[in-house]
Each structure stands twice: as structure tokens, then as C-alpha cells.
Amino acid sequence: MTQSENDEAMADTIMALGTPELPQHFSRWVKRLAAFDNLIIIAYHGEHRPAVLYREYTDPVVYLPMDSQYLGGDYLLDPFYREHLRGEVQGIRRLKDIAPDHFRRTHYYKNYYQQTTLLDEVAVFANVTESDTITACFGRDRSSGKPFNKRELENLHHYENILSSLLKKHWQDYRFEGVSKAAPAPLEERLREALNQQHSIRLSPRQAEVALFILRGHSSLSISLHLDVSLQTVKVFRRQLYAKCCISSQAELFALLMPLFARLAENR
């Protein structure tokens, strides 16, 4: 890619702002910076269920489980969704850099992410409002069979402020369809309520919090660092959690809790 070609693609993208063609021009420009196999643009609004604004792909299998699984509740465990919840997130994030240390051991990874055949994923974040985030996720899947290389990542980081600004400007008037609804209760509260209603299991707030950390792929050490408690304390919480749920492994915890996530996902 020559500088002239890059400048022309960027100029075309800027000219497309405010028109239905913006996603296609945005895609063509980014593909010159880092060739990708698939792109999906998602709008996150607080803890409500996200909305897909645009998608394109080389291999259709990559998005087959999107509507039923991801939007059906799996997004609650997604590292990109968790990044959105931090608030005021701008610029580039690579999934492998923000995912928890045991992410590849999770139900989400094994039963959703692997199914998509994604090998690598990079997202551009743009805060539209205090609670709304537009995220453009560029992926490499089995179509190319390889992750992004160092130069491609450097290209994306070099233009990350412009990429974020373009998304923010184009979707500045975007309004979430369910904005009139009250914000859902924190996920920990919804999980405790669902467990009590479905299985008569009463977890403490801390036990529910630890359960969610485990589902997202955090090791005991990672949980201790996030909660600012000792590793031994985390182990106590885990034993209490497993005892109340009458289980003895992470696999059983996944089997118990994952069916509840569709109920926990806030309907639009």
C-alpha cells in the first residue's frame, strides 16, 4: 500500500461520513492497513443487549452463532463487552491482550469462539455517549489461517485516533432502541436471583462475583488481584461457591450457570 493509496482511501471514508456507505468505505480503508477476513460493527449500550450495525465476512461460518449465542447471552462473558463496561474506552484493543489469563478454558471460548474459527481479533472502540460505545471488530479466521502481524497492528495503532473519531462522528446521533427502559440490575444481582428462582441456590454477592470471574476465564490469582484479596481468600470463596452449588469443578459450574445467561441477557 502506497501512502497515496492510503490517503485516498482515508479521504473516501471521510467523505462517506453521514451516509449509508460509510461502513463499506471504512472497511476498504482498514483492509489496506491490516487485511482482515471479517468485520462486525456493534453498538453497546450500558448493560443492555448489544445491537449489530454492520457485518461482512469471507467465510459465513464466522457469524453463524452470532445472533443465537452471542446476542443470546454469551456477550456477557466477552472481553470486548467487558472493556466497554469500563467506560470511556477509545482506540485499539486486541482480544488476546485484554482477555483473562484462563480465557481459552472458558465455555465462551470453547463453545462460541472456537465455533467461529476466529484466530485473532482487533477492535476499534469509540464512545458516543457516557453509556454508548460503537465497536468495530476486525477478525482473522480460517479463511486466511493466520493472526495479524506486527506491521498490521502498528498500522492500526498509528491511525487509532482517526478510526475512533470516524466511528464516533458517523454514529453521533445513534440512539439505542431500548433507551427508554430502565437500566438492568448489575449482572451479579441478576445471577443470584436466577439461581435462587431456578435452583433454590442462594449465593452471597461475593460468591456470585467470583462465579462470574471464573466464567470469564480468570484464574484464582487473577481474581485475587481484581478483588484485592489474598489468594487463600479466593480459594475459600470458590469452595463455598462449589459447596452451595453442589458441584466440584469448573466444568460443572459452566454447565449449571451458562443456561441461565439467556435469561440474564436484557431484551431490547
JOFEN-V35696 format. One record per residue. PSI is psi in degrees with one decimal (NA if undefined). Layout:
psi=PSI
psi=PSI
This chain:
psi=123.1
psi=161.3
psi=-35.9
psi=-42.9
psi=-40.1
psi=-45.9
psi=-39.0
psi=-43.1
psi=-39.4
psi=-41.4
psi=-41.7
psi=-38.5
psi=-43.7
psi=-41.3
psi=-23.6
psi=-3.4
psi=135.2
psi=4.3
psi=159.7
psi=-15.5
psi=-4.4
psi=-48.4
psi=-39.9
psi=-42.2
psi=-39.7
psi=-43.6
psi=-45.7
psi=-39.3
psi=-47.9
psi=-34.3
psi=-25.5
psi=-28.0
psi=-40.0
psi=102.1
psi=123.8
psi=164.6
psi=-26.3
psi=154.7
psi=133.9
psi=132.6
psi=122.2
psi=139.8
psi=122.6
psi=135.4
psi=102.5
psi=-130.9
psi=13.9
psi=165.5
psi=133.1
psi=167.1
psi=137.7
psi=125.8
psi=-27.3
psi=146.0
psi=147.4
psi=156.9
psi=161.0
psi=-46.7
psi=116.9
psi=-17.7
psi=-24.7
psi=-31.2
psi=10.5
psi=-41.2
psi=5.5
psi=-54.6
psi=-40.8
psi=-40.5
psi=-55.5
psi=-56.2
psi=-18.3
psi=-3.7
psi=-23.5
psi=-23.6
psi=-23.6
psi=-19.6
psi=-0.3
psi=128.8
psi=-34.7
psi=-39.7
psi=-42.9
psi=-34.9
psi=-41.6
psi=-42.1
psi=-18.0
psi=-28.3
psi=148.9
psi=41.3
psi=124.2
psi=155.1
psi=-159.5
psi=137.8
psi=132.6
psi=134.1
psi=-45.2
psi=-21.4
psi=-22.3
psi=-9.2
psi=147.0
psi=162.5
psi=-27.0
psi=28.6
psi=-40.7
psi=-8.5
psi=-2.4
psi=159.1
psi=-41.9
psi=-45.9
psi=-48.4
psi=-34.1
psi=-13.0
psi=-60.3
psi=-44.7
psi=-31.9
psi=-30.2
psi=-14.7
psi=12.6
psi=134.9
psi=-27.1
psi=149.5
psi=133.9
psi=136.9
psi=143.7
psi=124.3
psi=141.1
psi=117.1
psi=121.8
psi=-43.1
psi=-175.3
psi=-32.3
psi=-9.0
psi=130.7
psi=129.5
psi=129.2
psi=122.9
psi=115.4
psi=119.4
psi=128.3
psi=155.0
psi=128.1
psi=-160.1
psi=-13.0
psi=-47.0
psi=-30.1
psi=18.8
psi=153.1
psi=173.2
psi=144.1
psi=174.1
psi=-42.9
psi=-40.8
psi=-41.4
psi=-38.3
psi=-40.5
psi=-45.4
psi=-43.5
psi=-33.5
psi=-35.2
psi=12.9
psi=-36.7
psi=-38.8
psi=-42.8
psi=-45.8
psi=-42.3
psi=-37.1
psi=-44.3
psi=-44.8
psi=-43.4
psi=-45.4
psi=-39.8
psi=25.8
psi=-26.6
psi=8.3
psi=135.4
psi=126.8
psi=134.8
psi=-29.5
psi=22.5
psi=-23.5
psi=-17.2
psi=148.2
psi=147.8
psi=138.9
psi=156.6
psi=157.1
psi=148.0
psi=-38.4
psi=-41.4
psi=-42.1
psi=-37.0
psi=-44.3
psi=-42.4
psi=-42.6
psi=-41.6
psi=-39.3
psi=-43.3
psi=-42.2
psi=-33.8
psi=4.5
psi=36.6
psi=124.8
psi=107.0
psi=149.8
psi=161.9
psi=-40.9
psi=-39.4
psi=-39.5
psi=-39.0
psi=-44.4
psi=-39.4
psi=-42.3
psi=-37.4
psi=-42.7
psi=-45.0
psi=-33.0
psi=-12.9
psi=23.9
psi=134.7
psi=169.7
psi=-39.2
psi=-44.2
psi=-40.5
psi=-42.0
psi=-37.5
psi=-39.7
psi=-37.6
psi=-7.5
psi=46.7
psi=168.8
psi=158.8
psi=-37.3
psi=-38.5
psi=-41.0
psi=-41.6
psi=-35.7
psi=-45.5
psi=-41.7
psi=-42.0
psi=-43.0
psi=-42.4
psi=-49.3
psi=-38.5
psi=-44.9
psi=-33.7
psi=-2.4
psi=46.5
psi=170.6
psi=7.8
psi=163.8
psi=-37.2
psi=-41.4
psi=-34.4
psi=-44.3
psi=-46.2
psi=-34.6
psi=-44.2
psi=-32.1
psi=-37.8
psi=-19.4
psi=-18.6
psi=-31.3
psi=-34.0
psi=-29.2
psi=-24.4
psi=130.5
psi=123.0
psi=145.2
psi=NA
